[in-house]
Amino acid sequence: MPNLRKIAATLAVGLVAFSTALPLHLSARQAAASSPLSDTDILQFALTLEHLESAFYAQGFAKFTDSDFAALGLSKSQIDALKMVGQTEATHVSVLLSAIAGAGIQPVQPCTYEFGFTDAKGMIATARILEAVGVSAYLGAAPLLNSSTILSKAASIATVEARHQTFIRAASGNSLPIPSAFDTPLGVRSVFTLAAPFIKSCPSDSNLNITPFPAIKLLNEGLVKEGTTLLLGDVKQPEGAAFCVFGAGGGGSFVKIEEGGCRVPVGVKGEVYLSVSRGEGGGDEDLLAG
């Protein structure tokens, strides 16, 4: 199974990630700063993510029938809408393939994936995580793009990813479709940290030169909720760790690590990304694990 796990709590934490009443992603918050990546590099990374999402839905719909989703309480219109989510992800792949090839660059190819779901309920829970990360990925990439044309195309995809996330949050039950006034951007390395556990292998010419952050280990992840203290598996690792960073609602809260853990801030809602940092800068130079 990937490092994204459903937490039966009021909040689900991830780099570690939280979600109000739902999943925990393990990842890292990354500030959007000046990037050495070209616009084409960013499109290649977006294609990598869209390949993953498209394959996810294709595998899920090949494995589970409409009756499996109906057993979860989804109506026919909701099941049709879920299938449309998968179709739009495939369309995003086609558009990005054309854009990259049109620039004279060989597009990255799809990888081999392992999503770990064994039933329709697990697929919906994983979809919620992937769509949240998709929204955060496009938000984080937007200020790094130089071309206004590419930015406009990326924005048109980002708004659809946000619709996906809202629909799936509503369909999964027990969660607000719109938990916050703002979404949280993630940088390329943070997004890859969340996506990497699903990737088994990639074609040799499609490997991205990106290293995921080391994983955060929690001793009490099943007890995650506002105001409680998350206990780190080894407070001395990574060396220099001083703060937990809770990214949510478009910003981040830095909480000092004390007595082997850090307290979950009150008021965080929606998907929340937890990382460990040496300082309060929030950039890659400060992040140590996620």
Disulfide bonds with the S-S distance in Angstrom:
Cys111-Cys202 1.96
Cys244-Cys262 2.05
